[in-house]
Amino acid sequence: MVVRVLRDSVGRADRLAALGVTPGARVCVLQRFPGVVFRCDQTELAVEPVVAQGILVDVR
């Protein structure tokens, strides 16, 4: 579950929020190399590793 999305880049957190990557959203990592692919709700997203590092999750 997403706990927080870091706002380290102008617009990046807003773009992720528009795609549903917000606190409380459930995520499932599908691939970690060469890019990070994950499912957030029913949407699959591919992001660069530096972007994925800004998505803080609780892995319970």
Secondary structure, DSSP 8 states (H G I E B T S, - for coil): -EEEE---STTHHHHHHHTT--TT--EEEEE-SSSEEEEETTEEEEE-HHHHTTEEE---
